Amino acid sequence: MAMLVLGLGYAGLAVAAAARAAGWAVAGTRRAPRPGDEAPPGLAVLPFAEAGAAIAAATHLVVTVPPGEGGDPVLEAHAGALARATALRWVGYLSTTGVYGDRQGGWVDEATPPAPAQERSRRRLAAEEAWWAALAGRGVALDIFRTAGIYGPGRSALDELRAGRARRVDRPGHLFSRIHRDDIAAAVLAAAGQGGWDVEAPRVLHLADDEPAAGAAVTAEAARLLGVAPPPLVPFEEAWAGMSPMARSFWAENRRVDSRATRAALGLRWRHPDYRAGLRAILAEEPGTAFGQG
């Protein structure tokens, strides 16, 4: 089995490392690899523009590259190679729970119809549909992973506090769903290794932990773990005035993401079922901390 990870970013690298550790033959792409770029041992790193041969030879593709204004970059650049990929059996496309739009705090599950409101979420939904159109009738399975907010080592409330960037915005009732980077890798690997997929329709899988939570609560827990005082609560109206357009787009939507059907389908439990477990694990992996080794 040959896996190609198209997009070795934060989540893509974790998927590639987990697959390599599990014995897969793995390659991955970066837009422009540079000498010294970190990659898991044994992972072949290719420039994205030169990935055609690897796509044509792959049995499994994992796509993390975000769509642009012109559509999905992989389908734009490598449609011919994808058409020649006769060994291909499975594609995993990492999308976003943003395709559900604002649910005013309500729950969405894997069967909830998308209703994207943000332009970037509309592009994601269009990319999901474009991948299914490209694979339909070929006997290739498509798993669409709709991911919540991604965090993990080097990208968490712990890092925000240490860098002096952390804020606690007070907006009662507004919750965010999250997923630890390592749980993304575990879920993608479980799905890729299943076999027996339904090739007649794409499968929607949710990558979101078990406890949607307010950002202020996550920051407070990170401060507790670090033994520092949490930043003061800032009223939402005051915080809104200083937010970037990207930050405002996140706060404009409020939904809770249910992943029970995904966990049942993949036969797994999250290693980090909530933000408290995830933050503890991140800290425990750091050398020289009260939790870590070294």
C-alpha positions in Angstrom: 0.0 0.0 0.0 1.4 3.3 -1.1 0.1 6.5 0.6 0.7 10.0 -0.8 -0.1 12.9 1.5 -0.8 16.0 -0.7 0.1 18.8 1.6 2.6 18.2 4.4 1.4 21.0 6.7 0.6 20.7 10.4 -2.0 17.9 10.0 -0.5 16.3 6.9 2.9 15.8 8.6 1.2 14.1 11.5 -0.7 11.8 9.2 2.4 10.9 7.2 4.4 10.2 10.4 1.6 7.9 11.8 1.4 6.0 8.5 5.1 5.6 8.3 5.2 4.3 11.9 2.5 1.8 11.0 4.5 0.4 8.1 3.1 2.2 5.1 5.2 3.3 2.2 4.6 7.1 2.4 5.5 10.1 0.3 4.3 13.7 0.7 4.3 17.0 -1.1 5.3 20.5 -0.2 4.8 23.5 -2.5 8.5 24.2 -2.5 10.6 21.9 -0.3 13.7 23.5 1.1 17.0 21.9 2.4 16.6 21.3 6.1 12.8 21.0 6.1 11.8 18.5 8.8 10.1 15.3 7.7 9.6 11.9 9.4 12.4 9.4 8.8 11.7 7.4 5.6 9.3 9.9 4.2 9.9 11.0 0.6 9.2 14.7 0.2 8.3 15.9 -3.3 7.6 19.3 -4.8 3.9 19.6 -5.4 4.4 20.5 -9.1 6.3 17.2 -9.6 3.9 14.9 -7.8 2.2 13.5 -10.9 4.1 10.1 -11.0 3.5 9.6 -7.3 -0.2 10.3 -7.7 -0.4 7.8 -10.6 1.3 5.1 -8.5 -0.6 5.7 -5.2 -3.1 3.3 -3.7 -4.2 5.9 -1.1 -4.3 9.7 -1.3 -4.7 12.1 1.6 -5.5 15.6 0.5 -4.9 18.5 2.9 -4.3 21.3 0.4 -6.9 24.0 0.8 -8.9 25.2 -2.3 -8.2 28.5 -3.9 -10.4 30.9 -5.9 -9.9 28.6 -8.9 -10.9 25.4 -7.2 -9.0 22.5 -5.8 -5.2 22.8 -6.6 -4.7 19.0 -6.8 -7.4 18.5 -9.4 -6.3 21.6 -11.3 -2.6 20.6 -11.5 -2.8 16.8 -11.6 -6.1 15.7 -13.1 -4.2 13.7 -15.8 -2.1 11.8 -13.2 -5.3 11.1 -11.2 -6.9 9.6 -14.3 -3.9 7.3 -14.7 -4.0 6.2 -11.0 -5.3 2.7 -11.8 -4.1 1.3 -8.4 -6.0 4.0 -6.4 -8.4 2.6 -3.9 -9.1 5.3 -1.4 -8.9 9.1 -1.1 -9.2 11.0 2.2 -10.0 14.7 1.8 -9.6 17.0 4.8 -12.3 19.6 4.8 -13.8 21.7 7.5 -16.9 21.8 9.8 -17.3 25.3 8.5 -19.4 23.9 5.7 -22.3 23.7 8.2 -22.3 27.5 8.7 -23.9 29.1 11.8 -26.2 26.8 13.8 -26.7 29.3 16.7 -25.1 26.8 19.1 -26.9 23.8 17.8 -25.5 20.4 17.1 -24.5 19.1 13.7 -23.8 15.4 12.9 -22.5 13.6 9.9 -25.9 13.6 8.3 -26.5 17.3 8.7 -26.9 19.1 5.3 -24.1 21.7 4.7 -25.1 25.3 4.6 -21.8 27.3 4.3 -22.0 31.1 4.8 -18.3 32.0 4.6 -16.6 32.1 1.2 -13.7 29.8 2.3 -16.3 27.3 3.5 -18.2 27.4 0.2 -14.9 26.7 -1.5 -14.4 23.7 0.7 -17.8 22.3 -0.1 -17.2 22.8 -3.8 -13.9 21.0 -3.4 -15.6 18.0 -1.7 -18.0 17.8 -4.6 -15.3 18.2 -7.2 -13.4 15.3 -5.7 -16.4 13.0 -5.8 -17.1 14.0 -9.4 -13.5 13.2 -10.3 -13.7 9.7 -8.6 -17.3 8.7 -9.4 -17.6 5.5 -11.3 -14.0 4.4 -10.8 -14.4 2.1 -7.8 -12.5 4.5 -5.6 -13.7 5.3 -2.1 -13.8 8.9 -0.9 -13.8 9.8 2.8 -14.5 13.5 3.6 -13.0 14.4 7.0 -14.7 17.6 8.2 -12.4 18.9 10.9 -13.0 21.2 13.8 -10.4 23.6 15.1 -7.0 21.9 15.0 -4.6 22.2 17.9 -1.6 20.3 19.2 2.1 20.7 20.1 3.3 24.2 19.0 -0.2 25.3 18.2 -2.3 25.6 21.4 -3.4 27.9 24.1 -0.2 27.0 25.9 1.8 28.6 23.1 -0.5 31.6 23.0 0.0 32.3 26.7 3.8 31.9 26.5 3.9 34.3 23.6 1.7 36.9 25.3 -1.0 36.7 22.6 -3.7 34.9 24.6 -7.0 36.6 25.2 -10.1 35.5 27.0 -13.2 36.7 25.2 -16.4 36.7 27.3 -19.3 35.6 25.1 -21.6 33.3 27.1 -23.1 30.4 25.1 -20.6 30.6 22.2 -18.7 27.4 21.9 -16.0 26.0 19.5 -15.3 22.4 18.6 -11.7 21.2 18.5 -9.6 18.2 17.6 -6.0 17.3 18.6 -3.6 16.9 15.7 -2.7 13.3 16.8 -6.4 12.3 16.7 -6.6 13.5 13.2 -3.8 11.2 12.2 -5.3 8.3 14.1 -8.7 8.7 12.4 -7.3 9.1 8.9 -5.1 6.1 9.3 -8.0 4.0 10.7 -10.2 5.0 7.7 -7.4 4.3 5.2 -6.8 0.9 6.5 -10.4 -0.3 6.8 -11.1 -1.7 3.3 -14.7 -2.7 2.3 -15.6 0.9 1.7 -18.8 2.1 -0.1 -17.5 3.3 -3.4 -21.0 4.5 -4.5 -21.1 7.6 -2.3 -18.6 9.6 -0.3 -18.5 9.0 3.5 -18.6 12.0 5.8 -16.5 11.7 9.0 -16.3 14.3 11.8 -13.0 15.1 13.4 -14.1 16.8 16.6 -13.5 15.9 20.2 -16.3 15.1 22.7 -16.6 18.6 24.4 -17.2 21.8 22.5 -16.0 24.6 24.8 -15.6 28.3 25.1 -12.2 29.7 24.1 -12.0 31.5 27.5 -12.3 28.1 29.3 -9.4 26.6 27.2 -7.2 29.5 27.9 -8.0 29.4 31.7 -7.1 25.7 31.7 -3.8 26.3 29.9 -2.9 29.0 32.4 -3.7 26.7 35.3 -1.4 24.0 33.8 1.4 26.6 33.4 0.9 28.0 36.9 0.2 31.5 35.6 -2.7 33.9 36.0 -5.1 33.8 33.1 -5.7 36.9 31.1 -8.7 39.0 32.2 -12.0 38.4 30.5 -12.7 40.9 27.7 -16.3 41.6 26.8 -17.1 40.3 23.3 -18.2 43.7 22.0 -14.9 45.2 23.0 -12.9 42.3 21.6 -14.8 42.4 18.3 -13.7 46.0 17.6 -10.0 44.8 17.5 -10.5 41.5 15.6 -9.1 40.7 12.2 -11.5 39.8 9.5 -10.5 36.1 9.8 -11.1 36.1 13.6 -14.5 37.8 13.1 -15.5 35.1 10.6 -14.9 32.4 13.3 -16.8 34.3 15.9 -19.7 34.9 13.5 -20.6 31.2 13.6 -21.6 29.0 16.6 -22.1 25.3 16.4 -21.3 22.1 18.2 -20.0 19.1 16.3 -21.0 15.5 17.1 -18.6 12.8 16.1 -20.1 9.7 17.7 -21.0 8.2 14.3 -17.5 8.7 13.1 -15.9 7.0 16.1 -18.3 4.1 15.8 -17.6 3.7 12.1 -13.8 3.8 12.6 -13.9 1.7 15.9 -11.8 4.2 17.8 -11.9 6.5 20.8 -10.2 9.9 20.8 -6.8 9.9 22.6 -7.6 13.4 23.7 -11.4 13.4 24.2 -11.5 17.0 25.5 -9.3 20.1 25.6 -8.1 19.3 29.2 -6.7 16.0 28.2 -5.2 17.5 25.0 -3.4 20.3 26.8 -2.1 17.9 29.5 -0.7 15.6 26.8 1.0 18.5 25.0 2.7 19.7 28.2 3.7 16.1 29.1 5.5 15.8 25.8 7.6 18.9 26.4 11.1 18.3 27.8 12.1 20.3 30.9 8.6 20.9 32.2 7.0 19.7 35.4 5.0 17.2 33.2 7.7 16.2 30.7 10.9 14.3 30.6 14.4 15.7 30.5 
